[in-house]
Amino acid sequence: MEKKYMERLIGKYCKIVTKEPGDDRASVVIGTLEDVDYKDGFILIDSDQGLGCLRINTIIAIKPAQKHKKRTDRKLITKDNKAMVGIGTLIVFIAMVLIAAVAASVLINTSETLQSRAKTVGTSTIREVSAGVAIEQVTGYTNPGKSIIQYLALQVRSRAGSKDIDLGLCTLSVLYENLSILKLNESLVQNVNVDGKSVFYTPIESGSPYTIVENTSQLYFGVIAIHDPDNSIITTHGMNSGDRALLIINLTAVLDYGGLEPRKSVSGTLSPEIGIKAEYDVTAPSVFSMRIVKLD
């Protein structure tokens, strides 16, 4: 190549085709032509592979070329794109961790709430099943002529394992032709008399001429404590384990016929605030031989 052609390309980005003697195929070098040394027969070129020399006699063709962006730039762009994808993945991962944490918190709170409710329900169920009252015996008290039963006495106790029963919160029903509901008259609660007379003569207070049975009414029943070692029935109307009491019902006030006639039946329930209720269903005998009658 002549000197004038080579020098025109100094400083320009060129595509150089070379072929070594004995080679079958030519090779291409792309880079900036820095200098031409005709004396030694070399050119100086700065390519992507660095600064190097090519022999002039191996050059087949040389021409200016369009300079492209470096590969390092493309790699940086690729790395940036990968970084954006990585940040997105990290955000999704953090969101999944937060959702899992919230779900775990909800499950823990729900389990604690269910456990607390289950414990409360279990305790209430145990109280409902174990607590309650039982009616041991039903006794009637007739008029002086022994023609009609004027009063009923229900002997009651608390069930085994039951906690204290508040008689003031119990409701007593009487079913004959109509249904009557009675509550405790708290002024008619007294220990059984110990003067040798019948329990039906128990006064409303010591020394009083008025008895509990005579002061019961259509709405209220009275209580005579027959076994109350700690005086819980008298002081707080509470019946605990081992206590026994008589609940007095005034049939002359409750029933339309002035009492329970022979061969007639009467029933009802005693319902505590919590626990199992007690039921009674008794029939008067055909003849009242004594004023105190046991009913079955």
C-alpha positions in Angstrom: 0.0 0.0 0.0 1.2 3.5 -0.7 2.1 5.8 2.1 -0.5 8.4 1.4 -3.4 5.9 1.8 -2.3 4.6 5.1 -1.6 8.0 6.7 -5.1 9.2 5.8 -6.5 6.6 8.2 -4.4 7.4 11.2 -6.6 8.2 14.2 -9.6 6.5 12.6 -11.5 3.4 13.7 -10.8 0.9 10.9 -11.5 -2.6 9.9 -8.2 -4.3 8.8 -8.2 -7.6 6.8 -4.9 -9.5 7.1 -3.6 -12.8 5.8 -0.4 -14.4 6.8 1.7 -16.2 4.2 0.7 -19.8 4.1 -2.7 -19.2 5.7 -5.8 -20.3 3.8 -8.1 -17.9 5.6 -7.9 -14.1 6.3 -8.5 -12.6 9.7 -10.1 -9.3 10.7 -8.8 -6.8 13.2 -11.0 -3.9 14.3 -9.5 -0.9 16.1 -8.1 2.6 15.9 -5.1 3.1 13.6 -2.5 4.9 15.8 0.6 5.1 13.6 2.2 3.8 10.4 5.9 2.8 10.2 6.9 2.3 6.6 10.5 1.9 7.5 10.1 -1.2 9.7 6.9 -2.2 7.9 4.4 -2.2 10.7 1.3 -0.4 11.7 0.2 0.4 15.3 -3.5 -0.4 16.1 -5.5 0.0 19.3 -8.2 -2.7 19.4 -10.4 -4.3 22.1 -7.6 -6.7 22.8 -5.2 -3.8 23.5 -2.4 -2.0 21.6 -0.7 -4.1 19.0 1.3 -4.2 15.7 0.5 -5.6 12.4 2.9 -6.2 9.5 2.1 -4.0 6.5 2.8 -6.8 4.0 0.1 -9.0 5.6 -2.6 -6.4 5.1 -5.0 -7.2 2.4 -7.5 -4.4 2.9 -8.2 -1.6 5.3 -11.2 0.7 5.6 -12.9 2.9 8.1 -15.6 1.2 10.3 -18.4 2.3 12.5 -17.4 2.2 16.2 -19.8 0.2 18.4 -20.4 0.3 22.1 -18.0 -1.7 24.2 -19.0 -5.0 25.5 -18.4 -3.9 29.0 -21.4 -1.5 28.5 -23.6 -4.3 27.4 -22.6 -6.3 30.3 -23.3 -3.5 32.7 -26.8 -3.1 31.2 -27.3 -6.8 31.6 -26.2 -6.7 35.2 -28.5 -3.8 35.9 -31.4 -5.7 34.5 -30.6 -8.7 36.6 -30.3 -6.5 39.7 -33.8 -5.1 39.1 -35.2 -8.7 38.8 -33.4 -9.6 42.0 -34.9 -6.6 43.9 -38.4 -7.6 42.7 -37.8 -11.2 43.9 -36.6 -9.8 47.2 -39.7 -7.7 47.6 -42.0 -10.7 46.8 -40.1 -12.8 49.3 -40.4 -10.2 52.0 -44.1 -9.8 51.3 -44.5 -13.6 51.6 -42.7 -13.6 54.9 -44.9 -10.7 56.2 -48.0 -12.6 55.1 -46.8 -15.7 56.7 -46.1 -13.8 59.9 -49.6 -12.2 59.9 -51.2 -15.6 59.2 -49.2 -17.1 62.1 -50.2 -14.3 64.4 -53.9 -14.7 63.5 -53.7 -18.5 64.0 -52.0 -18.1 67.4 -54.5 -15.5 68.6 -57.4 -17.6 67.3 -56.0 -20.7 69.1 -55.6 -18.8 72.3 -59.1 -17.5 72.1 -60.5 -20.9 71.3 -58.6 -22.4 74.2 -59.9 -19.8 76.6 -63.5 -20.3 75.4 -63.1 -24.1 75.5 -61.9 -23.8 79.1 -64.8 -21.6 80.0 -67.3 -23.8 78.3 -65.8 -26.9 79.9 -65.9 -25.3 83.4 -69.5 -24.2 82.9 -70.4 -27.7 81.6 -68.8 -29.4 84.6 -70.7 -27.0 86.9 -74.0 -27.7 85.1 -73.5 -31.5 85.2 -72.1 -31.8 88.8 -74.1 -29.0 90.5 -77.8 -29.3 91.4 -80.3 -30.3 94.0 -82.1 -33.5 94.8 -85.6 -34.0 96.4 -85.3 -36.9 98.8 -88.9 -36.9 100.2 -92.2 -35.2 99.9 -94.5 -34.9 103.0 -98.0 -33.5 103.4 -99.6 -31.8 106.3 -103.4 -31.9 106.5 -106.0 -29.8 108.1 -107.3 -30.7 111.5 -110.2 -32.7 110.0 -107.7 -34.8 107.9 -109.7 -34.2 104.7 -107.3 -32.2 102.6 -103.5 -31.6 102.5 -102.8 -27.9 103.2 -99.0 -27.8 103.1 -96.2 -29.7 101.3 -92.7 -30.1 102.7 -90.0 -31.0 100.2 -86.9 -32.4 101.8 -83.9 -31.3 99.6 -80.1 -31.6 99.6 -77.3 -30.6 97.2 -76.1 -33.3 94.8 -72.8 -35.1 95.3 -69.9 -32.9 94.2 -72.1 -29.8 93.9 -71.0 -26.4 95.0 -73.1 -24.3 97.3 -76.7 -23.8 96.2 -78.2 -20.4 96.9 -81.9 -21.2 97.8 -82.7 -17.5 97.3 -81.9 -18.0 93.6 -83.9 -21.2 93.2 -87.4 -21.2 91.7 -90.0 -23.7 92.8 -92.9 -24.6 90.5 -96.2 -26.3 91.4 -98.3 -27.9 88.7 -101.8 -28.9 89.4 -104.5 -27.4 87.2 -102.4 -24.3 86.8 -98.7 -23.7 86.9 -97.5 -21.6 89.9 -93.9 -20.3 90.4 -92.7 -19.6 93.9 -89.6 -17.9 95.3 -88.0 -17.9 98.7 -89.3 -15.5 101.3 -86.0 -14.7 103.0 -87.8 -13.7 106.2 -89.2 -17.3 106.4 -85.9 -19.2 107.0 -85.3 -20.8 110.3 -83.8 -23.8 112.0 -86.1 -26.6 112.9 -87.7 -26.3 116.3 -86.3 -28.5 119.0 -89.1 -28.2 121.5 -90.5 -31.7 120.7 -93.3 -30.5 118.4 -93.7 -31.2 114.7 -91.5 -29.4 112.3 -94.6 -27.8 110.9 -94.8 -25.8 114.1 -91.4 -24.2 113.5 -91.8 -20.5 114.4 -90.6 -17.7 112.1 -88.2 -16.7 115.0 -87.5 -18.0 118.4 -90.3 -17.4 120.8 -92.8 -16.2 118.1 -96.3 -17.6 118.1 -96.3 -17.4 114.3 -95.1 -20.4 112.3 -93.4 -20.5 108.9 -96.1 -22.7 107.3 -98.8 -20.2 108.2 -96.9 -17.3 106.7 -96.1 -18.9 103.3 -98.2 -17.6 100.4 -99.2 -18.1 96.8 -95.9 -16.5 95.7 -93.3 -17.5 98.3 -92.1 -20.6 100.0 -90.4 -20.9 103.3 -87.3 -23.0 104.4 -86.8 -25.0 107.6 -83.2 -26.1 108.1 -83.1 -29.7 109.5 -79.3 -30.2 109.2 -77.1 -27.1 108.9 -74.0 -27.5 111.0 -72.4 -24.2 109.8 -75.6 -22.2 109.7 -75.1 -21.5 106.0 -78.8 -21.9 105.3 -79.8 -19.4 108.0 -77.2 -16.8 107.4 -76.7 -16.8 103.6 -79.5 -19.2 102.4 -76.7 -21.3 100.9 -76.9 -25.1 101.1 -73.6 -26.9 100.9 -72.6 -30.5 101.0 -74.3 -32.4 103.8 -77.0 -29.8 104.4 -80.7 -30.7 104.3 -83.8 -28.5 104.4 -87.5 -28.6 104.1 -89.1 -26.3 101.5 -92.6 -25.4 102.7 -95.4 -24.9 100.1 -98.8 -23.5 101.1 -101.2 -25.5 99.0 -104.2 -23.7 100.4 -102.9 -20.5 98.7 -101.6 -22.1 95.5 -104.4 -24.5 94.7 -107.9 -23.4 93.8 -109.6 -26.1 96.0 -107.9 -25.0 99.2 -105.4 -27.9 99.2 -104.7 -31.3 97.7 -107.6 -33.7 97.9 -107.3 -37.5 98.3 -106.2 -39.5 95.2 -105.1 -36.2 93.5 -101.6 -35.7 92.1 -99.4 -32.6 92.1 -96.0 -32.2 90.5 -93.3 -29.5 89.9 -89.6 -28.8 89.8 -87.0 -27.1 91.9 -84.5 -25.3 89.7 -81.2 -23.9 91.0 -79.4 -21.0 89.4 -76.8 -23.4 88.0 -77.0 -27.1 87.8 -79.5 -29.9 87.5 -83.1 -29.3 88.6 -85.0 -31.7 90.8 -88.5 -32.9 90.0 -91.3 -34.3 92.1 -94.6 -35.9 91.1 -96.6 -37.3 94.0 -100.2 -38.6 94.6 -102.2 -38.2 97.8 -103.4 -41.4 99.4 -107.1 -42.2 99.4 -107.4 -41.8 103.2 -105.5 -39.5 105.5 -105.1 -41.4 108.7 -102.7 -38.9 110.3 -102.1 -35.2 109.8 -98.6 -35.8 108.5 -98.8 -37.8 105.2 -95.9 -39.3 103.3 -96.5 -38.8 99.6 -95.2 -41.1 96.8 
